[in-house]
Amino acid sequence: MTPAQRRIFRWMALVVVGVAIGACGSDETLTEPVNDILPFVGTWEAEVFTFTSESVPAVVADMMLDGSFTFNVQPSGNYTSTFVFGGIPSVEFGSMSVSGNILTFSPQSGRSATSTFSFTSPDYLVVDGQREFDFNLDGTLDPSTMHQELRRNQP
């Protein structure tokens, strides 16, 4: 082997060793929970779920009268929400992030939405946000305020 071939061989060996060492790293960072998400991990059931019209605050749609809402958050920040209204289920998959007291929900389909949140206890969460809701069922979404109170299910 010529000196030039040996240099190339050593250089390639260093590259291979470097790649191998990098590949040997633990994948824990990929599966480790996002610390800000930890307080939200689990399955939550809505006790209160309302939309209040911004133009006529006396108009309130109570989604719990003929419905239920379940929200499951994984340590990765991925979520599944299931809303059943009038016996018809609607499921949404997405991811959420936390910044201060702001939650950002990014569904797989649709646009992102933000909400404020507070914990009244470790297992009771209050979420409020600006949304749109069709109060008179005419197909036009009206500005509204969404309010949810969720209780975490105990294992």
MODAVEN-V68127 format. One record per residue. N is the residue number from 1. RES is the residue in one letter. PSI is psi in degrees with one decimal (* if undefined). BURIAL is + if it has 9 or more other C-alpha atoms within 8 Angstrom, else -. Layout:
# MODAVEN-V68127
n={N:N}
res={RES:RES}
psi={PSI:PSI}
burial={BURIAL:BURIAL}
This chain:
# MODAVEN-V68127
n={1:2:3:4:5:6:7:8:9:10:11:12:13:14:15:16:17:18:19:20:21:22:23:24:25:26:27:28:29:30:31:32:33:34:35:36:37:38:39:40:41:42:43:44:45:46:47:48:49:50:51:52:53:54:55:56:57:58:59:60:61:62:63:64:65:66:67:68:69:70:71:72:73:74:75:76:77:78:79:80:81:82:83:84:85:86:87:88:89:90:91:92:93:94:95:96:97:98:99:100:101:102:103:104:105:106:107:108:109:110:111:112:113:114:115:116:117:118:119:120:121:122:123:124:125:126:127:128:129:130:131:132:133:134:135:136:137:138:139:140:141:142:143:144:145:146:147:148:149:150:151:152:153:154:155}
res={M:T:P:A:Q:R:R:I:F:R:W:M:A:L:V:V:V:G:V:A:I:G:A:C:G:S:D:E:T:L:T:E:P:V:N:D:I:L:P:F:V:G:T:W:E:A:E:V:F:T:F:T:S:E:S:V:P:A:V:V:A:D:M:M:L:D:G:S:F:T:F:N:V:Q:P:S:G:N:Y:T:S:T:F:V:F:G:G:I:P:S:V:E:F:G:S:M:S:V:S:G:N:I:L:T:F:S:P:Q:S:G:R:S:A:T:S:T:F:S:F:T:S:P:D:Y:L:V:V:D:G:Q:R:E:F:D:F:N:L:D:G:T:L:D:P:S:T:M:H:Q:E:L:R:R:N:Q:P}
psi={132.5:160.3:-36.8:-41.0:-38.7:-41.6:-44.8:-42.8:-45.8:-43.3:-45.2:-38.4:-41.4:-42.5:-45.9:-44.0:-42.6:-44.0:-41.2:-42.2:-42.5:-36.5:-22.4:-8.3:152.9:147.2:16.6:-34.7:-24.3:-28.4:-6.2:140.9:149.4:122.8:-39.5:-22.2:-23.9:-44.1:-17.4:-11.7:132.1:-172.5:128.1:140.8:133.1:133.4:-28.1:134.0:103.9:156.9:128.2:128.1:134.0:-29.8:-31.1:85.7:-17.6:-14.9:113.4:127.5:115.8:103.8:-13.8:-9.7:-40.9:36.4:175.4:153.7:125.6:137.7:119.0:127.8:128.7:159.0:-23.5:-14.4:-6.1:145.9:159.9:125.6:138.1:116.8:124.0:121.1:125.7:29.5:0.3:117.8:148.1:122.9:138.1:136.5:143.5:-163.2:154.6:154.1:160.5:134.9:108.3:-122.8:26.5:128.3:136.8:121.9:125.5:92.5:156.0:-33.2:135.8:-179.7:156.8:155.2:147.8:154.4:154.7:157.9:159.3:148.1:123.3:-17.5:170.3:-23.0:18.5:118.5:134.5:127.3:130.2:141.0:160.0:127.7:-178.3:144.4:141.6:90.8:-38.4:11.8:37.3:5.6:-1.5:126.2:134.6:146.7:136.5:170.0:125.9:139.4:126.5:142.4:119.9:137.7:131.1:132.6:137.7:137.5:*}
burial={-:-:-:-:-:+:-:-:-:-:-:-:-:-:-:-:-:-:-:-:-:-:-:-:-:-:-:-:-:-:-:-:+:+:-:-:+:+:-:-:+:+:+:+:+:+:+:+:+:+:+:+:+:-:-:-:-:-:-:+:-:+:+:+:-:-:+:+:+:+:+:+:+:+:+:+:+:+:+:+:+:+:+:+:+:-:-:-:-:-:-:+:+:+:+:+:+:+:-:-:-:+:+:+:+:+:+:-:-:-:-:-:-:+:+:+:+:-:+:-:-:-:+:+:+:+:+:+:+:+:-:+:+:+:+:-:-:-:-:-:-:+:+:+:+:+:+:+:+:+:+:+:+:-:-}
